[in-house]
Amino acid sequence: MKELQVKGYATFDKLKTCIVGRSYSRDQFSHIKSQKVKDVLFRILDETEEDYQNLCKVLDIAGVEVLRPDVVEGDITQRPANQPRDDMAVVGETLYV
């Protein structure tokens, strides 16, 4: 992913670039034995990705550059890349997490 220059001076400027998250990979649930449980989780993952794709289309139509983070394999106790940005803020040219 390319480095994103952040600049946040006003909340009403036209949106130019948007990061749209991703959910966990199916592989991260391989430790679950119950196929019934995995099927439900996989359906959630698939429907979430479908929602993300629809959001990306809407943003693209509006002329917004869409960036998608890579899925990080590993510890699923950490937040996935689909977390809301509520724990982040852009002030000036600094991104606070």
N, C-alpha and C positions, 0 to 999 in steps of 0.2 A: 504494500500500500504506500502511496506517495505521502510525503509529509504535508500535513494540512496547516496552512497559515491561519491562525485564529485572530479575529479582530471583532470585538464586541463593544460598540460605543452607543448603540441605541437598539431598543427592542422592536422598533417598527420599520427597520430597513427591509428591503426586498431580500428574501431568502435566496442565497446564491448556491450554497453547498449544504448537504444534509448527510449525516451518517445514519444509515439504517442498519440496525443490529441483526444478529443471527441467534438462533437457539442452539441448544446442545446438539452434538452429533449422535446418531443412533448408536454408534460404537461405544459411547460412554455409558450405555445402559446394558452392556453385555454381561455384567455381573448379576443381573436380575434373572432369577430362575424361572419365574412364572411367565409363560407366554401371554397369558391373559392380561397381566399387568403391563408387559412390554407393548402389547398391541394398543392399549389405551395411550401410553406415553408416545408411541410412534404416531398415532393419529393427531395428538396435540402438536407434536413437532411438525408434521406435514401441514396441518392447518395454519400454524403460526407462520411457516415459510410462505404459504400461499398469501396470507395477509401482507407479509413484507413485500412480496412481489407486486401486489396490487398497489401498495403505498409507493413503491418505486416507480410504477407506471404513472401514477398521478403526479408525482414530483417531476418526472421527466417531461410530461406534457406541459407542466408549468415552467419549464426551462431551468429546473434546479439540477445541479450536478449531484449525483447520488454516489456515495462511497459506502462500501460494505466491508466490515472487518472480517478477517479470517477467523474461522472457528479454531479456538485453542483447545487442543486435546489435553486431557490431564485431570486434575482434581475437580470433580463436579460439585464440591462444596463451595467453590468460588462462584461468583455471579457470572452468568453467561453474557455473551455480547449483546443480548437483547434487553439488558436492563434499561430502565428509563434514565434520562439524563438528570434526574432530580438531585443527584449527588455531585453534579458538575456545574460550573459556572464559568463563563467567559467574561472577563473584565479587561478591557483594553486589548492587549496582545498576549494575555496570560490565561491559560486554561487551568482552573482549580478543580481538583478531584478530591 
